[in-house]
Amino acid sequence: MTLPRRARVLVVDDSITMRAFFGAIFERHKNIEVVGTAASADEARRMMIDFRPNVVTLDVEMPGMSGLDFLTEIMRDRPTPVIMLSSLTQKGAETSFEALERGAVDCFPKPTSTNREEFAEKLCALVLAAATGAARFARYAKDAPARPQASAAAAATHAGFDWNGKIVTISASTGGVDALLQLLPAFPANCPPTVISLGIDPDFVAPLLQRLKTRCPAKVLMAEDGRPLQPGQIQIACDPGTHAVIDRWPNPSLRLLRSDPVNGARPSASLLFATAAKTAGTNAVGAILTGIGTDGVAGLKALRATGALTISQDSLTCLVDQAPSAARAAGAVQLDLPIEAIATTILDSCRRQAEAAA
């Protein structure tokens, strides 16, 4: 993964204390430069023109125009990676989730007095990851309003889907809400059994499931220990206390295991992919979507070694390209595709006609 030499950050918060706090965190990092601080959308709007930041941190609650409304304006007029920072992200999951839907890369709760060191480390890593993709984000974000509708309409083209027995495994973390809301509505009601390892804040799970259930023809469920993998079901594993693994073949089921993190991740996407490789082999498909870090890379490489189809979301359509980029660099990826092409490619691989033609 190549990180930028310098992330140029604009800090937007109506609290002078918070502006100073975030500014001090960023200024201590050798690869982050604070180009300005603003107390309102009006101030920030002028600074974005004058200083051209490649990342914006934005408070939800501000005088005048709210953070959410300013986020919408940024995505429309000057697409730039935005990280939402507010106390609302701790108690207002719906508000935070709306920020993700409007284009925010991620939402962070403002720190407590006991977690400031950990907060600083994670925030700086996210800022650098967001800055890395700032140029492609600006190009792609302009198309954001049309993407979910186009993806949902695609489900109709797979209405006659004839399953060939393969299972689907997917991983996503930062930016995963955006990716899944585009990808999963294109899965038909009788889609192949699908398991998703999703690294997001637990507070965002309920609003995500609510939206997916209303937009997806297939049944979207929280992962459950021992549940068989069945056509028409998409199981999302996001419990930070368990790993999701594929158990047995044939007649596979999902197991949720309470054990230590794997390379710092729990649930571990690498563990999901690796168990799919061991149990299903070429009867599995793996896809790594937008995300920070390298979780999933080793497992996806093991899956590809079996001859299974492996896919990465391409850099242009990722909100954060770190994980897919690492997978490509490791030789774990067979196909690198934009998010709007991934559903059709997965379904074609899991379609009986495609198997017969091969």
Rosetta blueprint (number, residue, H / E / L):
1 M L
2 T L
3 L L
4 P L
5 R L
6 R L
7 A E
8 R E
9 V E
10 L E
11 V E
12 V E
13 D L
14 D L
15 S L
16 I H
17 T H
18 M H
19 R H
20 A H
21 F H
22 F H
23 G H
24 A H
25 I H
26 F H
27 E H
28 R L
29 H L
30 K L
31 N L
32 I E
33 E E
34 V E
35 V E
36 G E
37 T E
38 A E
39 A L
40 S L
41 A H
42 D H
43 E H
44 A H
45 R H
46 R H
47 M H
48 M H
49 I H
50 D H
51 F H
52 R L
53 P L
54 N L
55 V E
56 V E
57 T E
58 L E
59 D L
60 V L
61 E L
62 M L
63 P L
64 G L
65 M L
66 S L
67 G H
68 L H
69 D H
70 F H
71 L H
72 T H
73 E H
74 I H
75 M H
76 R H
77 D H
78 R L
79 P L
80 T L
81 P L
82 V E
83 I E
84 M E
85 L E
86 S E
87 S L
88 L H
89 T H
90 Q H
91 K H
92 G L
93 A H
94 E H
95 T H
96 S H
97 F H
98 E H
99 A H
100 L H
101 E H
102 R L
103 G L
104 A L
105 V L
106 D E
107 C E
108 F E
109 P E
110 K L
111 P L
112 T L
113 S L
114 T L
115 N L
116 R H
117 E H
118 E H
119 F H
120 A H
121 E H
122 K H
123 L H
124 C H
125 A H
126 L H
127 V H
128 L H
129 A H
130 A H
131 A H
132 T H
133 G L
134 A H
135 A H
136 R H
137 F H
138 A H
139 R H
140 Y H
141 A H
142 K L
143 D L
144 A H
145 P H
146 A H
147 R H
148 P H
149 Q H
150 A H
151 S H
152 A H
153 A H
154 A H
155 A H
156 A H
157 T H
158 H H
159 A L
160 G L
161 F L
162 D L
163 W E
164 N L
165 G L
166 K L
167 I E
168 V E
169 T E
170 I E
171 S E
172 A E
173 S L
174 T L
175 G L
176 G H
177 V H
178 D H
179 A H
180 L H
181 L H
182 Q H
183 L H
184 L H
185 P H
186 A H
187 F L
188 P L
189 A L
190 N L
191 C L
192 P L
193 P L
194 T E
195 V E
196 I E
197 S E
198 L E
199 G L
200 I L
201 D L
202 P H
203 D H
204 F H
205 V H
206 A H
207 P H
208 L H
209 L H
210 Q H
211 R H
212 L H
213 K H
214 T H
215 R H
216 C L
217 P L
218 A L
219 K E
220 V E
221 L E
222 M E
223 A L
224 E L
225 D L
226 G L
227 R L
228 P E
229 L L
230 Q L
231 P L
232 G L
233 Q E
234 I E
235 Q E
236 I E
237 A E
238 C L
239 D L
240 P L
241 G L
242 T L
243 H E
244 A E
245 V E
246 I E
247 D E
248 R L
249 W L
250 P L
251 N L
252 P L
253 S E
254 L E
255 R E
256 L E
257 L E
258 R L
259 S L
260 D L
261 P L
262 V E
263 N L
264 G L
265 A E
266 R L
267 P L
268 S L
269 A H
270 S H
271 L H
272 L H
273 F H
274 A H
275 T H
276 A H
277 A H
278 K H
279 T H
280 A L
281 G H
282 T H
283 N H
284 A E
285 V E
286 G E
287 A E
288 I E
289 L L
290 T L
291 G L
292 I L
293 G L
294 T L
295 D L
296 G L
297 V H
298 A H
299 G H
300 L H
301 K H
302 A H
303 L H
304 R H
305 A H
306 T L
307 G L
308 A L
309 L E
310 T E
311 I E
312 S E
313 Q E
314 D L
315 S L
316 L L
317 T L
318 C L
319 L L
320 V L
321 D L
322 Q H
323 A H
324 P H
325 S H
326 A H
327 A H
328 R H
329 A H
330 A L
331 G L
332 A L
333 V L
334 Q L
335 L E
336 D E
337 L E
338 P L
339 I H
340 E H
341 A H
342 I H
343 A H
344 T H
345 T H
346 I H
347 L H
348 D H
349 S H
350 C L
351 R E
352 R H
353 Q H
354 A H
355 E H
356 A H
357 A H
358 A L
